[in-house]
Amino acid sequence: MKLRLSALALGTTLLVGCASSGTEQQGRSDPFEGFNRTMYNFNFNVLDPYVVRPVAVAWRDYVPQPARNGLSNFTGNLEEPAIMVNYFLQGDPYQGMVHFTRFFLNTLLGCLLCTSPSPR
């Protein structure tokens, strides 16, 4: 029992030494720090409140829900070929064909119906 407690105390002492860090930054420098700070301030103080937020609010308030759903379905359908190729490369042809069929049906019928005929 004493051996276990001694080993635990020694291990804890050694691990506490690993948890401390030096007070000085050794060689850490960001050559783009000034640019990054300037861009952050521009994005936070100008772009977000005067461009991004008004566009998002107008999108939510003025674009009807069916149009938003149609655009969401369209952009979601653009992801299907990459997902299909991923499954084929993983050696899962069944899931690859499922996504191929989904892409084919959504492209063919979705243009006519403005809906997603084969939902996830």
C-alpha positions as CSV (number, residue, x, y, z in Angstrom):
1,M,0.0,0.0,0.0
2,K,2.8,2.4,0.9
3,L,4.5,1.6,-2.4
4,R,1.4,2.5,-4.4
5,L,1.0,5.8,-2.5
6,S,4.6,6.6,-3.0
7,A,4.4,5.8,-6.7
8,L,1.3,8.0,-7.0
9,A,2.9,10.9,-5.2
10,L,6.0,10.7,-7.4
11,G,4.0,10.4,-10.6
12,T,1.8,13.4,-9.6
13,T,4.8,15.4,-8.8
14,L,6.4,14.7,-12.2
15,L,3.2,15.4,-14.0
16,V,2.7,18.8,-12.2
17,G,6.1,19.8,-13.6
18,C,4.8,19.1,-17.1
19,A,1.8,21.3,-16.6
20,S,3.8,24.5,-16.0
21,S,5.0,26.6,-18.9
22,G,7.7,29.2,-19.3
23,T,6.9,32.9,-18.7
24,E,8.3,34.0,-22.0
25,Q,7.1,33.2,-25.5
26,Q,9.9,31.5,-27.2
27,G,10.0,32.4,-30.9
28,R,6.2,32.8,-31.2
29,S,5.5,35.5,-33.6
30,D,2.7,36.2,-36.0
31,P,3.9,38.1,-39.0
32,F,0.3,38.9,-40.0
33,E,-0.8,40.0,-36.5
34,G,-1.4,43.6,-37.6
35,F,-3.4,42.6,-40.7
36,N,-5.4,40.0,-38.7
37,R,-6.3,42.6,-36.0
38,T,-7.3,45.2,-38.7
39,M,-9.4,42.7,-40.5
40,Y,-11.1,41.5,-37.3
41,N,-12.0,45.1,-36.4
42,F,-13.3,45.8,-39.9
43,N,-15.4,42.6,-39.9
44,F,-16.7,43.1,-36.4
45,N,-17.3,46.9,-36.6
46,V,-18.2,47.5,-40.2
47,L,-19.0,44.4,-42.3
48,D,-21.1,42.6,-39.8
49,P,-23.5,45.4,-38.6
50,Y,-23.8,47.2,-41.9
51,V,-23.7,44.5,-44.5
52,V,-24.1,40.9,-43.3
53,R,-26.8,41.5,-40.6
54,P,-29.1,43.6,-42.8
55,V,-28.8,41.1,-45.7
56,A,-29.6,38.2,-43.3
57,V,-32.6,40.1,-41.8
58,A,-33.9,41.0,-45.2
59,W,-33.4,37.4,-46.4
60,R,-35.4,36.2,-43.4
61,D,-38.1,38.8,-43.6
62,Y,-38.7,39.3,-47.3
63,V,-37.9,36.0,-49.1
64,P,-40.8,33.6,-48.8
65,Q,-40.2,30.3,-47.1
66,P,-40.9,28.2,-50.3
67,A,-38.1,30.1,-52.1
68,R,-35.7,29.6,-49.2
69,N,-36.5,25.9,-49.1
70,G,-36.0,25.6,-52.9
71,L,-32.6,27.3,-52.7
72,S,-31.6,25.2,-49.7
73,N,-32.6,22.0,-51.6
74,F,-30.6,23.2,-54.7
75,T,-27.4,23.9,-52.7
76,G,-27.9,20.7,-50.8
77,N,-28.1,18.8,-54.1
78,L,-24.8,20.2,-55.2
79,E,-23.1,18.3,-52.3
80,E,-24.4,14.9,-53.5
81,P,-21.7,14.2,-56.1
82,A,-18.9,14.7,-53.7
83,I,-20.6,12.5,-51.1
84,M,-21.2,9.9,-53.8
85,V,-17.5,9.9,-54.8
86,N,-16.5,9.7,-51.2
87,Y,-18.5,6.6,-50.6
88,F,-17.1,5.0,-53.8
89,L,-13.6,5.7,-52.7
90,Q,-14.3,4.2,-49.3
91,G,-15.4,1.0,-51.1
92,D,-19.1,1.4,-50.2
93,P,-20.8,1.2,-53.6
94,Y,-24.3,0.7,-52.2
95,Q,-24.2,4.1,-50.4
96,G,-22.5,5.6,-53.4
97,M,-25.4,4.5,-55.6
98,V,-27.9,5.8,-53.0
99,H,-26.4,9.2,-53.3
100,F,-26.2,9.0,-57.1
101,T,-29.9,8.1,-57.3
102,R,-30.7,10.9,-54.9
103,F,-28.7,13.4,-57.0
104,F,-30.3,12.1,-60.2
105,L,-33.8,12.3,-58.9
106,N,-33.4,15.7,-57.3
107,T,-31.8,17.1,-60.4
108,L,-34.4,15.7,-62.8
109,L,-37.6,16.1,-60.8
110,G,-36.5,18.9,-58.5
111,C,-36.3,21.4,-61.4
112,L,-39.8,20.6,-62.3
113,L,-41.4,20.5,-58.8
114,C,-39.1,22.9,-57.0
115,T,-39.0,20.4,-54.1
116,S,-36.7,17.6,-53.0
117,P,-38.3,14.4,-54.3
118,S,-35.9,12.2,-52.4
119,P,-35.4,13.6,-48.9
120,R,-32.7,12.4,-46.6
